Amino acid sequence: MNLERVSNEEKLELCRKYYLGGFLLLPFLWLVNVVWFSRLAFLAPPFGEQLRIKRYVVRSAVGAALWGLGLGVWVGLFQTRRNQWGALGDALSFTQPMGEP
């Protein structure tokens, strides 16, 4: 999408939709929001909607970072302790390795 052809009000509305979409368990929308609108929010000459776009971009970055951190913690715990969880660890596994680690 070429953001240069879109009005500032439409940019704000699109940024807002991506921000709200991240709350629907779609954190990649927050990441897309940060990538698409960070230049507009922080480097572009000032315009009326820039402050609200900046808020959405910062909040999207925080949300994406928290999701990434949570996912990393979950993967680390699962990889290191799955065997200790017994049947639950086996039920959560796509493949079940044989033997001890």
C-alpha positions as CSV (number, residue, x, y, z in Angstrom):
1,M,0.0,0.0,0.0
2,N,1.3,3.4,-0.9
3,L,0.7,5.6,2.2
4,E,1.6,8.8,0.2
5,R,-1.6,8.6,-1.8
6,V,-3.8,8.4,1.3
7,S,-5.1,11.3,3.3
8,N,-4.0,11.9,6.9
9,E,-7.4,11.0,8.2
10,E,-7.3,7.7,6.4
11,K,-3.8,7.0,7.6
12,L,-5.0,7.5,11.2
13,E,-8.0,5.3,10.7
14,L,-5.8,2.5,9.2
15,C,-3.3,2.8,12.0
16,R,-6.1,2.6,14.5
17,K,-7.6,-0.5,12.9
18,Y,-4.2,-2.3,12.9
19,Y,-3.8,-1.3,16.6
20,L,-7.2,-2.7,17.6
21,G,-6.7,-5.8,15.4
22,G,-3.7,-6.7,17.5
23,F,-6.0,-7.3,20.5
24,L,-7.8,-10.0,18.5
25,L,-4.8,-12.3,19.2
26,L,-3.1,-11.1,16.0
27,P,0.0,-9.5,17.4
28,F,1.7,-9.4,13.9
29,L,-0.7,-6.6,13.1
30,W,1.0,-4.5,15.8
31,L,4.3,-5.3,14.1
32,V,3.0,-4.3,10.7
33,N,1.6,-1.1,12.3
34,V,5.0,-0.2,13.7
35,V,6.8,-0.9,10.4
36,W,4.3,1.0,8.2
37,F,3.7,4.0,10.4
38,S,7.0,4.6,12.3
39,R,8.4,6.9,9.7
40,L,5.2,8.8,9.5
41,A,4.9,9.1,13.3
42,F,8.5,10.1,14.1
43,L,10.3,11.4,11.0
44,A,7.6,13.2,8.9
45,P,6.9,16.9,9.2
46,P,4.3,17.7,11.8
47,F,0.6,17.4,10.8
48,G,-2.6,17.2,12.8
49,E,-3.1,13.5,13.2
50,Q,0.6,12.7,13.9
51,L,0.3,12.7,17.7
52,R,-2.5,10.1,17.6
53,I,-0.6,8.0,15.1
54,K,2.5,8.2,17.3
55,R,0.5,6.9,20.2
56,Y,-0.8,4.0,18.2
57,V,2.7,3.1,16.9
58,V,4.3,3.2,20.4
59,R,1.5,1.1,21.9
60,S,1.7,-1.3,19.0
61,A,5.5,-1.6,19.6
62,V,4.9,-2.3,23.3
63,G,2.2,-4.9,22.6
64,A,4.3,-6.7,20.0
65,A,7.3,-6.7,22.3
66,L,5.3,-8.1,25.2
67,W,3.8,-10.8,22.9
68,G,7.3,-11.7,21.7
69,L,8.7,-11.9,25.2
70,G,5.8,-14.0,26.3
71,L,6.2,-16.4,23.4
72,G,9.9,-16.6,24.0
73,V,9.4,-17.5,27.7
74,W,6.8,-20.1,26.8
75,V,9.0,-21.7,24.2
76,G,12.0,-21.8,26.6
77,L,9.9,-23.3,29.4
78,F,8.3,-25.9,27.1
79,Q,11.6,-26.9,25.6
80,T,13.3,-27.3,28.9
81,R,10.5,-28.8,31.1
82,R,8.2,-30.7,28.8
83,N,9.5,-34.0,30.0
84,Q,8.8,-33.1,33.6
85,W,5.1,-32.3,32.8
86,G,4.3,-36.0,32.1
87,A,1.0,-36.5,30.3
88,L,0.3,-32.8,29.9
89,G,3.7,-32.3,28.2
90,D,3.0,-35.2,25.9
91,A,-0.5,-33.9,25.1
92,L,0.9,-30.5,24.2
93,S,3.6,-32.0,21.9
94,F,3.1,-32.4,18.2
95,T,5.7,-35.1,18.1
96,Q,6.7,-37.1,21.2
97,P,10.4,-37.9,21.4
98,M,11.3,-41.3,22.9
99,G,13.5,-41.8,25.9
100,E,15.1,-39.3,28.3
101,P,16.7,-36.0,27.1
